[in-house]
Amino acid sequence: FPLQLVALPGNQVPLHIFEPRYRKMVGNAEATGSEFGIVLARGEGIVNAGCTVVVESVPQRYEDGRFDVITRGWRRFHLLAVNNEEEVLRGEVEFFADEDTRPAPPEFRTRALRACREIQAALHPEAAPLQADLVDPELSFRLAQVFQDLDFLDTLLRERSETSRLEQILAAAPKYVEKAQYVEKMKQKAGTNGHGHKPKGM
């Protein structure tokens, strides 16, 4: 399922399903308890890694056949081959997990949680404080939900070490609020035919 999002293991992914071919695919996954893959769409193509999801609930169904669905990330995979001859894309995949299974240092966990809470407070002050379990072996994936940078999320998805993912979050966090605010400002200017410039160092 090519989408403008990155699904991560263990995280909820709400979707609105409206195309008939995807209604059929997701409906089948709901009925059988099976997985389907989500990959990041890029231009006319897709990236070569993604994450499967499973259907948890269908909170809303519409008279015209559309429905809202809550899915949850399950397994990461690399795409080895793609078959686009069917109604929906089918792929030959290779699943992968972390190679470095050692627990991340406690100080990394604490610092990363603090940094992500600061990001959330700056960008979404109305939201409830980010909650995360510091002993979660995939804490990085929970914290990643505060980031909207798809390239960064794709990088985290591919990383095979929890410590490395937390290091990347800690490295990205200090400039992320400024970058996100700049992107939002440029979107608003673009909507009014305004002109902006890229800040130095970004």
C-alpha positions in Angstrom: 0.0 0.0 0.0 2.0 3.1 -1.2 1.3 6.0 1.1 2.8 9.3 2.2 3.6 7.9 5.6 6.1 5.6 7.3 4.6 2.8 9.5 6.8 1.7 12.4 6.6 -1.5 14.4 4.2 -1.3 17.3 2.8 2.1 16.4 -0.9 2.7 15.6 -1.5 3.8 12.0 -5.0 5.2 11.3 -6.1 5.0 7.7 -9.1 6.2 5.6 -9.8 3.6 2.9 -11.7 4.8 -0.1 -10.4 3.2 -3.4 -12.2 0.0 -4.2 -9.0 -2.0 -4.7 -7.7 -1.0 -1.3 -11.1 -1.5 0.3 -10.9 -5.1 -0.9 -7.3 -5.6 0.2 -7.8 -4.1 3.7 -11.1 -5.8 4.1 -9.5 -9.2 3.4 -6.8 -8.4 6.0 -9.5 -7.6 8.5 -11.4 -10.8 7.8 -8.4 -13.1 7.9 -6.3 -11.4 10.5 -3.5 -11.2 7.9 -0.9 -8.4 7.3 -0.5 -6.0 4.5 2.6 -3.9 3.8 2.8 -0.1 3.8 5.7 1.5 1.8 6.5 5.2 1.5 5.5 6.6 -1.9 8.1 8.8 -3.5 7.2 10.7 -6.7 6.1 8.1 -9.3 7.6 5.2 -7.3 8.1 3.7 -3.8 11.0 3.2 -1.5 12.4 -0.3 -1.1 11.6 -0.9 2.6 8.4 -0.8 4.6 6.5 -2.3 7.5 3.5 -4.6 7.6 0.4 -3.7 9.6 -2.5 -5.6 11.1 -6.0 -4.3 11.4 -7.0 -3.6 15.0 -10.4 -2.0 14.6 -12.8 -0.3 12.1 -14.3 2.6 14.0 -16.3 4.0 11.1 -18.0 2.6 7.9 -19.7 4.8 5.4 -22.7 4.1 3.2 -20.6 4.4 0.0 -18.2 1.7 1.1 -15.4 3.8 2.5 -14.2 3.1 6.0 -11.8 4.3 8.7 -9.4 1.7 10.1 -6.9 1.5 12.9 -3.9 -0.6 12.1 -0.7 -1.3 14.0 2.8 -1.7 12.7 4.1 -5.3 12.8 7.1 -6.4 10.8 9.8 -4.5 8.8 10.7 -5.7 5.4 12.9 -5.0 2.4 11.3 -5.2 -1.0 13.2 -7.7 -3.3 10.8 -7.5 -6.2 7.5 -5.8 -7.1 4.7 -7.1 -9.3 2.4 -4.4 -10.6 0.4 -6.6 -12.9 -2.4 -7.1 -10.3 -5.0 -4.7 -9.0 -2.8 -3.8 -6.1 1.0 -4.0 -5.8 2.4 -7.3 -4.7 6.0 -7.7 -3.5 8.5 -10.3 -2.7 9.9 -9.3 0.6 12.6 -10.2 3.1 11.7 -9.5 6.8 14.3 -8.1 9.1 14.7 -7.2 12.7 17.5 -5.6 14.8 20.9 -7.1 14.5 22.2 -5.3 17.7 19.8 -6.6 20.3 21.6 -5.1 23.3 19.4 -2.8 25.4 20.1 0.9 24.8 21.9 2.8 27.7 19.4 4.2 30.2 20.7 7.7 29.8 20.0 7.6 26.1 16.4 6.6 26.8 15.8 9.3 29.3 17.4 12.0 27.2 15.5 11.0 24.1 12.2 11.0 25.9 12.9 14.4 27.3 13.9 15.8 23.9 10.8 14.4 22.2 8.5 15.8 24.9 10.1 19.2 24.3 9.4 18.9 20.6 5.8 18.0 21.2 5.4 20.9 23.7 6.8 23.3 21.2 4.8 22.2 18.1 1.6 20.8 19.7 1.2 22.5 23.1 -2.5 21.4 23.2 -1.6 17.7 23.1 -1.3 15.5 26.2 2.3 14.9 27.2 4.0 12.1 25.3 3.9 8.8 27.3 6.4 6.1 26.8 7.8 3.2 28.8 11.5 3.7 29.3 12.1 -0.1 29.4 10.3 -0.6 26.0 12.9 -2.4 23.8 11.6 -0.3 20.8 11.3 3.0 22.6 12.7 4.8 19.6 9.7 3.9 17.5 7.3 5.3 20.1 9.3 8.5 20.3 9.5 8.8 16.5 5.8 9.7 16.4 6.6 13.3 17.2 8.6 13.6 13.9 6.8 14.4 10.6 10.0 14.2 8.5 9.3 11.2 6.3 13.0 10.8 5.2 14.1 10.7 8.9 11.4 8.2 9.8 12.4 6.0 6.8 16.0 6.1 8.1 14.8 5.0 11.6 12.7 2.2 10.1 15.8 0.8 8.3 18.2 1.1 11.3 18.9 -2.2 13.0 20.0 -1.0 16.5 17.9 0.6 19.2 20.9 2.5 20.5 21.6 3.9 17.0 18.0 5.0 16.6 18.0 6.8 19.9 21.3 8.5 18.9 19.8 9.7 15.7 16.7 11.0 17.5 19.0 12.9 19.9 21.0 14.3 17.0 18.0 15.4 15.1 15.9 16.8 18.0 17.8 20.2 18.7 17.1 21.6 15.2 13.8 19.8 14.5 11.4 22.4 16.0 13.0 25.2 13.9 12.9 23.1 10.8 9.3 22.0 11.3 8.2 25.6 11.9 10.0 26.8 8.8 8.4 24.1 6.7 4.9 25.1 8.0 5.7 28.7 7.3 6.6 27.9 3.7 3.5 25.9 3.2 1.4 28.9 4.3 3.3 31.2 2.0 2.9 28.8 -0.9 -0.8 28.8 -0.3 -0.9 32.6 -0.8 1.6 32.8 -3.6 4.1 34.2 -1.1 7.9 33.8 -1.4 10.2 32.4 1.2 13.9 31.6 1.5 15.7 28.8 3.1 17.3 29.7 6.4 21.1 29.4 6.7 22.2 25.9 7.6 19.0 24.2 6.7 
